[in-house]
Amino acid sequence: MHFIGNKSLFIITLAGSFTGMVMAYQTYFGFKLINVDSLVGPVVAISLAKELAPVLTGLIVAGRAGAAMAAQIGTMKVTEQVDALEVMGVNSMQYLAVPRILAGTLSVPMLSVFFLFIGNIGSYIVGTQALSIDEAIYLSKLSNFMFVSDLMQGVIKATVFGFIISIIGTYFGFSVTKGAEGVGKGTNLAVVWGMISVLVLDYFLTSFLVQIL
């Protein structure tokens, strides 16, 4: 969890803050055309909670932690460390895969919530300071339109993304063959399929969650 969670905080902070700020600008100038610019806060917050925070967090973790999982396990595979574990009677799947899968499943939703928090701070700063939206109006609209179900939808998505990314990373790590070339190929496949899985699952999860939340 330290590698996936703590060591991802810096890039999540950067991505979250700038995503929130950009969303505030884009939403404001679009909404100003129809005189509803006071709704910038809740629209950005809901967009972040339901969609942007879990998806972008998933993509970041897939590119960073998914690749690392595949590379670490793949290197152990080609250097016969995995075989050594099996010879000693240690279940390599339990020892190497399960902790990573649990860490990914728990870390990604927490990172997603942090992304949401930082993104809303960025949106608030831009909205109230750069775009001159009244602070009281910004916060009141946010509290009126933002619900727990919006947050839950994002957390559920992020949890599923974390689980799938970890499964994919460990799978391609254990599938590595042919030395260093195989490690590189496995790492690349883990990133590609991890990102594709996040985007595809996002559609199916959205279509399901909007009906129950």
N, C-alpha and C positions, 0 to 999 in steps of 0.2 A: 504493500500500500504506500510505503514511503516513496518508491520510485514512480508509481503511477500517479499518486495524489500530490504529495508535497513538491516533488520536482517538476510537476506540471503547472504549479500555481502561477509562476511568472508569465508564461505564455498565455494562460487562461486570463490573467489580469489584463494583459495587453489586448488580447482578442476581445474580451468582454467590454472593456471601456471604450475602445474605438468602434465596436459594433453598435453599442448604445448611442454614442455620439452621432455616428453617421445616420442611424435610424431616426434620431430626433430631427436632424436637418431634413432628410428626405420626407418624413411624415409631415413636418411643419409646412413646408412649401406646397405640398400637395393639398393639405387640409385648408390652408389659407385661402385657396381658390374658392372654397365653398363655405368659408367663414366658420369652420369648426376646429381652428388651430388649438383651442383649449383642450382638445382630446388627445394631444400628442403623447402625454404621459401614459395614460392607460393603454393606448394602441401599441406603443413601443414595449411596455411592460408585458402585455399579453402575447405579443409576437415573440418576445424573448423567452417567456415562460413556456409557451406551448411548442415553439418550433426552433428558434435560433439557438437558444442556450443548449438544449440537449443535442441537436444535430451538429453544431459547430464543435461542441465539446467532444462528441463521438468521433468526428473527423480528426480532431487534434490528437486524441488518444490513440486512434487507429494508426496515425502516421508516426507517432512517437513510441508509445508503449507496445503496440501491436508488432511493430518492427523489431523492437528490443526483445520481446518474448521469442519470436521466431529465430532471431540471431543467436540468442543465448542458448536456447535448447538445441538449435541446429549445430552450433559449435560443439556442444557436448556430445551430440550424436556422432559427428564425423571424427571426433577425437576419442571415441569409444568410452566416454565417461558414463553414458547411459547404459551401455552394456555392462560396465563395471558395477553399477548400482544393482542391476538385475542379478548379476552373479552373487552379490552380497545378500541377496534375498529382499532387496528394497524394491517396492513397486514404483517404477519410474513415473508412471502417470500420476499416482497419488503424491509422490514427493515433488515433482516438478510442475505438473499441470494444475492440480487442484488449488494450491495456494495462489497461483497467478489468476486463475478464473475467479476465485473468491475476491481477491484484491481488486480486480477489474470491475466486478459486479457491484462492489461496495463503493469504490472510489469515483466512478464516472458520475453517478447521481449527485454525489457531494460536490464534485467539480462543476456540474451543471448548475446547481443552486448558487454556487459562488460566482459563476459566470453571469447568472441572472442578476445577482446583487450588484456586482461591479457594473454591468451594463446599464442598470437603472440609475446608478450614481452618475455615470457618464451622460445619460440622457437628461437627467435632472439638471446637471451643471450647464449643458448646452441649452436646454430649454429655458431655464430661468435667467442665465447670464448672457448668452449670445443671442437668443431669440426673444428675450424680454417677456416671457410668459410669467404671469403673476405666480409667485411661489405657493400662495394659499390655494389658488385655483388648480394649479398643477397637482398638488397633493390631494385635494378634495376629490378631483375627478379620478385620480388613481385609486383612492379608497372606494369610490362608488362603483367602479367597473371591473376591478381586479378581484377574483374569487379564489378560494382554496382549490377548487376543481381545476383551475388553470395551472396552478403550481403542480398539482398531482399528475396532470397529464404529462408535463415535462419530466417529472421525476420517474414515472413509470417508463417512459421512452428511454431515458438515460440509463436506467437499470438494465433494460433489455439490451441496449447498445453495448454496455460494458461487458455483459455476459457473452454476447456474440463475438465481440472483438477479441476477447480473451480466448475463447474457443478456437477462433480462426488462427490467432497468433501461435498458440501451442500446437495446433494441428499441423501447420506448415513447418514448425520447428521439428517435430517428430518425423515429418515426411522428408527431411533433407537427406540427399545422397550426393555422391561425387565431390566430396571435399569442399574447398572454399567457394568454388563456383556454385555448388548446390546451396550453400548457406546464403549467398547473394540472391539466388533465384527464389529461395523460400521466403526470405525477408521481403523481397519485392511483391511476391504473391500475397503475403500476409497483409501488407499495406493496401494493395489494390482491392482485394476481396473484402477487407475490413471496411473500407470506405464505401464500396458498392453496397455492402450489406446494410450499413447505416442508412443510406439513401433509400434503398428499396423497403426496408423495414419501416422507415418513417411513414411511408404512404399507408401501409397496411395497419400500422398501429394507430395512425390518425383516423382512418376510416372506422376503426373499431372503437377507439376511445371517445370520439365525439358522440357516439350513441349511448354510452353508459355514464359519462361524466357531465 
